[in-house]
């Protein structure tokens, strides 16, 4: 089988799709949707919000980006000496106010019995096999019945 049946830029199907037709179709569809949305968009959104709240929330969730890129930067390095001194002064005054008791802080302790208490046994099989934050739970073996002949 020869590898180069047609010249570059030439198709084997002479009655095939014309160049740019896919772009024209998608452009016309998007323009039609835009015109319709400008005319009826707010009323349609309000109707969906009232009649189908699940679909409304799904559309909102699809509008939120799936990934949020977080970049680490050292802000303290970019501060001037005056800004650093102001931050140190602010921290000192807030620590002094906390030590004097003018700021109320909720303090609590962990009771050892509650921290080490075993988790309650789940009611269904799915929860028996689910991994938890501590680790997977061991599955209890089934009780075997003796064979019918014995």
C-alpha positions, 0 to 999 in steps of 0.5 A: 500500500503506498503511503502517499496517495494524495498530494498535500492539501488534497483529500481523497473525498472530492465531495467532502466537507468544504474548508471552514464549514465546521467553524461557520456552523458553530459560529452561527449556533453560538450567535443564535444562542447569544441572541436568544439569551439576550432576549429571554435569558434572565426570565429562563434562568429565573424559571429554572431556579424556581422549578428545577433548583437542582439543575440551576445549582448544577449549572452554577457548579459547572461555571466554577473552575475545577482547579484552583492554582495556588502559588506560594509567595513570601510576602514578608520578603517584599515588605519594607522596614517600616511595614515590618516594624508596624506589623511587629508593633501590632502583634505586640499590642494584640499579645499584650491585650490578650495577656491582660484579659481584655480579649476573650479567648475560648480555651478547651481541653481534650478528654482522653476517654473521648479521644481514644474511644472506639468508633461505633460499628456501622450499620451497613456493609458499605460503611464496613468496607469504607476507609476512614481517616484512621485507616481501613477497618478489618472485615469480620469473617462470615459464620460458616454453616455446617454442610447439610449432610452432617 
